[in-house]
Amino acid sequence: MQAGESSTASEDSGRYTLWGGPLSIYTAKVRSYLIKKGIPYRELFPSHPDFGNRIVPALGFFVIPVLETPDGEIVQDSSDIIDYLEERFPEPCFVPTTPLQRAVVALLCAYGSEGLNQPSMHYRWSFMAEHGDYIRTEFGRAASPSRDRQERIDTAAPMVELMTAHLPRIGIDAATIPAIEAAYLDLLDVLDDHFLHHPYLLGGRPSLADFGFMVGLYAHLARDPVPSVLMKNRAPNVYRWTERMNLANVDDGEFPRAGDAYLPDDTLPETLEPLLSLVFRDWGPELTASMAQYNQWVAANPELPAGHLAAASGQRAVHPSVGQISYQLRGVTVQRECWADMLWHFDRAAAVARDLDGTALEHWTALLARTGGKQTMALVPARPLRREDNAVVLG
């Protein structure tokens, strides 16, 4: 297809269209899912004229990824896209059928999707002196159909400036960076040990948790030059996992005995418990502060009807905010916006855990006791959150 040429998804032999790009954090989640599912698709960038002419007006704001079906239906948000496709492509199944594994997968999918935005953004935007030319080129690739490199970079310049200015909104500054880096290095160490023993988070088959972790670990941390070198040198098994997640086959020659299955009898890999401990230790305080702020906002606005945007501004946004929060990370105070979509994703996972009973509930309770997760998993929003019309809204 030539630059500037218009098309629709239905003209492309029944393939789905993934509107995204290699630089996009959430596109990585959907792309990997499509590859592992074996769903025919093509990927188009926002620079294509159809994106501005059709997709943005349909959504009401600029965001990627977006899935366009062969018959022209549009689905936005990586979780909504996967839910949509799961109904239509149930096999191969990437959701465990056993209850404890299902609850753990839901939690790790939420953490991977929402809990790693600080290291992802820090390692991309705090090192522009070292890899700025690469970042500018990547944004130019997505923003402009031009084949002139400088023209692409000039077109992308406003977006680069906007994203750099975004760091304080999510609590990244000189005081918090050491804690953010320390937490990320610990995560790499824990994951590297796990992927030394298992090809995927739950064993021999990818799960929704693996796709969630592609959000935090691939587009920024495994591709951008500075964090990519860090990951390759410190956690080569994690880097190999990011490669594995973009391969169509499920099995991997490094693990000939893993099989195409999760661990039997609803068991978890032993190497997963240190990861869960880290999740509760480092994400738990942020979730606790966020839930308190959300509940306070709900209490202050009792008149808001069901379906109202979960945003203090009342406006659509990629990450709608309901105020500011303050919490402790590794002994450092972090101040940032409270994102409703993070709470929606977490509570969706917590709801899976709340449905446990019998032996599975006993095992879950014991797991939380060992990993320090009881307080975090007890968090409940004062009003339910749901996604409706491509936005997080009040239930």
Solvent accessible surface area in square Angstrom, and as a share of the most:
residue,aa,sasa,rsa
1,M,116,0.52
2,Q,136,0.60
3,A,66,0.51
4,G,51,0.49
5,E,84,0.38
6,S,77,0.50
7,S,12,0.08
8,T,49,0.28
9,A,0,0.00
10,S,70,0.45
11,E,124,0.55
12,D,28,0.14
13,S,109,0.71
14,G,43,0.42
15,R,88,0.32
16,Y,23,0.09
17,T,0,0.00
18,L,0,0.00
19,W,2,0.01
20,G,0,0.00
21,G,0,0.00
22,P,31,0.20
23,L,11,0.06
24,S,10,0.07
25,I,33,0.17
26,Y,41,0.15
27,T,0,0.00
28,A,0,0.00
29,K,3,0.01
30,V,0,0.00
31,R,26,0.10
32,S,0,0.00
33,Y,0,0.00
34,L,1,0.00
35,I,33,0.17
36,K,7,0.03
37,K,14,0.06
38,G,58,0.56
39,I,5,0.03
40,P,81,0.51
41,Y,49,0.19
42,R,28,0.10
43,E,45,0.20
44,L,26,0.13
45,F,52,0.22
46,P,19,0.12
47,S,22,0.14
48,H,20,0.09
49,P,42,0.27
50,D,4,0.02
51,F,2,0.01
52,G,44,0.42
53,N,106,0.54
54,R,74,0.27
55,I,0,0.00
56,V,37,0.21
57,P,88,0.55
58,A,64,0.49
59,L,8,0.04
60,G,56,0.54
61,F,32,0.13
62,F,104,0.43
63,V,9,0.05
64,I,34,0.17
65,P,2,0.01
66,V,0,0.00
67,L,0,0.00
68,E,2,0.01
69,T,3,0.02
70,P,36,0.23
71,D,119,0.62
72,G,37,0.35
73,E,83,0.37
74,I,44,0.22
75,V,17,0.10
76,Q,12,0.06
77,D,30,0.16
78,S,4,0.03
79,S,5,0.03
80,D,33,0.17
81,I,0,0.00
82,I,7,0.03
83,D,53,0.28
84,Y,31,0.12
85,L,0,0.00
86,E,36,0.16
87,E,137,0.61
88,R,110,0.40
89,F,61,0.25
90,P,82,0.52
91,E,125,0.56
92,P,41,0.26
93,C,39,0.23
94,F,0,0.00
95,V,39,0.22
96,P,3,0.02
97,T,117,0.68
98,T,43,0.25
99,P,49,0.31
100,L,12,0.06
101,Q,4,0.02
102,R,86,0.31
103,A,1,0.01
104,V,0,0.00
105,V,3,0.02
106,A,22,0.17
107,L,1,0.01
108,L,0,0.00
109,C,13,0.08
110,A,0,0.00
111,Y,8,0.03
112,G,1,0.01
113,S,4,0.03
114,E,12,0.05
115,G,15,0.14
116,L,8,0.04
117,N,19,0.10
118,Q,13,0.06
119,P,12,0.07
120,S,0,0.00
121,M,16,0.07
122,H,3,0.01
123,Y,10,0.04
124,R,7,0.03
125,W,7,0.03
126,S,47,0.30
127,F,43,0.18
128,M,32,0.14
129,A,106,0.82
130,E,115,0.52
131,H,8,0.03
132,G,3,0.03
133,D,97,0.50
134,Y,63,0.24
135,I,1,0.00
136,R,85,0.31
137,T,25,0.15
138,E,6,0.03
139,F,20,0.08
140,G,0,0.00
141,R,84,0.31
142,A,9,0.07
143,A,26,0.20
144,S,7,0.04
145,P,61,0.39
146,S,21,0.14
147,R,205,0.75
148,D,74,0.39
149,R,153,0.56
150,Q,105,0.47
151,E,92,0.41
152,R,33,0.12
153,I,28,0.14
154,D,84,0.43
155,T,65,0.38
156,A,0,0.00
157,A,51,0.39
158,P,87,0.55
159,M,64,0.29
160,V,15,0.09
161,E,127,0.57
162,L,122,0.61
163,M,55,0.24
164,T,58,0.34
165,A,69,0.54
166,H,21,0.10
167,L,19,0.10
168,P,88,0.55
169,R,99,0.36
170,I,0,0.00
171,G,2,0.02
172,I,6,0.03
173,D,72,0.37
174,A,94,0.73
175,A,70,0.55
176,T,3,0.01
177,I,41,0.21
178,P,83,0.52
179,A,5,0.04
180,I,3,0.01
181,E,48,0.22
182,A,41,0.32
183,A,14,0.11
184,Y,3,0.01
185,L,44,0.22
186,D,48,0.25
187,L,2,0.01
188,L,0,0.00
189,D,59,0.30
190,V,31,0.18
191,L,0,0.00
192,D,25,0.13
193,D,67,0.35
194,H,0,0.00
195,F,2,0.01
196,L,98,0.49
197,H,100,0.45
198,H,37,0.17
199,P,5,0.03
200,Y,0,0.00
201,L,0,0.00
202,L,0,0.00
203,G,2,0.02
204,G,4,0.04
205,R,40,0.15
206,P,0,0.00
207,S,0,0.00
208,L,31,0.15
209,A,0,0.00
210,D,0,0.00
211,F,0,0.00
212,G,0,0.00
213,F,1,0.00
214,M,0,0.00
215,V,2,0.01
216,G,1,0.01
217,L,0,0.00
218,Y,41,0.15
219,A,0,0.00
220,H,7,0.03
221,L,0,0.00
222,A,5,0.04
223,R,66,0.24
224,D,0,0.00
225,P,47,0.29
226,V,39,0.23
227,P,0,0.00
228,S,9,0.06
229,V,87,0.50
230,L,47,0.23
231,M,0,0.00
232,K,91,0.38
233,N,117,0.60
234,R,106,0.39
235,A,0,0.00
236,P,71,0.45
237,N,30,0.15
238,V,0,0.00
239,Y,53,0.20
240,R,79,0.29
241,W,0,0.00
242,T,1,0.01
243,E,70,0.31
244,R,4,0.01
245,M,0,0.00
246,N,38,0.19
247,L,72,0.36
248,A,74,0.58
249,N,76,0.39
250,V,21,0.12
251,D,95,0.49
252,D,14,0.07
253,G,75,0.72
254,E,89,0.40
255,F,27,0.11
256,P,115,0.72
257,R,235,0.86
258,A,40,0.31
259,G,44,0.42
260,D,73,0.38
261,A,54,0.42
262,Y,36,0.14
263,L,46,0.23
264,P,98,0.62
265,D,128,0.66
266,D,24,0.13
267,T,63,0.37
268,L,29,0.15
269,P,3,0.02
270,E,158,0.71
271,T,24,0.14
272,L,0,0.00
273,E,48,0.22
274,P,68,0.43
275,L,0,0.00
276,L,2,0.01
277,S,42,0.27
278,L,7,0.04
279,V,1,0.00
280,F,11,0.05
281,R,127,0.46
282,D,15,0.08
283,W,3,0.01
284,G,4,0.04
285,P,46,0.29
286,E,8,0.04
287,L,1,0.00
288,T,43,0.25
289,A,20,0.15
290,S,0,0.00
291,M,4,0.02
292,A,62,0.48
293,Q,35,0.15
294,Y,0,0.00
295,N,43,0.22
296,Q,120,0.53
297,W,27,0.10
298,V,14,0.08
299,A,78,0.60
300,A,75,0.58
301,N,36,0.19
302,P,104,0.66
303,E,124,0.56
304,L,26,0.13
305,P,84,0.53
306,A,66,0.51
307,G,25,0.24
308,H,55,0.25
309,L,37,0.19
310,A,0,0.00
311,A,3,0.02
312,A,64,0.50
313,S,82,0.53
314,G,30,0.29
315,Q,122,0.54
316,R,82,0.30
317,A,48,0.37
318,V,75,0.43
319,H,36,0.16
320,P,14,0.09
321,S,28,0.18
322,V,1,0.01
323,G,23,0.22
324,Q,114,0.50
325,I,11,0.05
326,S,61,0.40
327,Y,15,0.06
328,Q,94,0.42
329,L,11,0.06
330,R,84,0.31
331,G,70,0.67
332,V,40,0.23
333,T,67,0.39
334,V,0,0.00
335,Q,120,0.53
336,R,1,0.00
337,E,25,0.11
338,C,0,0.00
339,W,6,0.02
340,A,0,0.00
341,D,16,0.08
342,M,1,0.00
343,L,0,0.00
344,W,25,0.09
345,H,8,0.04
346,F,0,0.00
347,D,21,0.11
348,R,86,0.31
349,A,3,0.02
350,A,0,0.00
351,A,39,0.30
352,V,45,0.26
353,A,7,0.06
354,R,114,0.42
355,D,118,0.61
356,L,16,0.08
357,D,106,0.55
358,G,49,0.48
359,T,85,0.49
360,A,12,0.09
361,L,76,0.38
362,E,118,0.53
363,H,96,0.43
364,W,12,0.04
365,T,77,0.45
366,A,42,0.32
367,L,2,0.01
368,L,15,0.08
369,A,82,0.64
370,R,144,0.53
371,T,8,0.05
372,G,56,0.54
373,G,0,0.00
374,K,156,0.66
375,Q,132,0.59
376,T,9,0.05
377,M,16,0.07
378,A,71,0.55
379,L,26,0.13
380,V,81,0.47
381,P,14,0.09
382,A,63,0.48
383,R,48,0.18
384,P,84,0.53
385,L,19,0.10
386,R,92,0.34
387,R,47,0.17
388,E,75,0.34
389,D,101,0.52
390,N,33,0.17
391,A,11,0.09
392,V,6,0.03
393,V,5,0.03
394,L,1,0.01
395,G,27,0.26
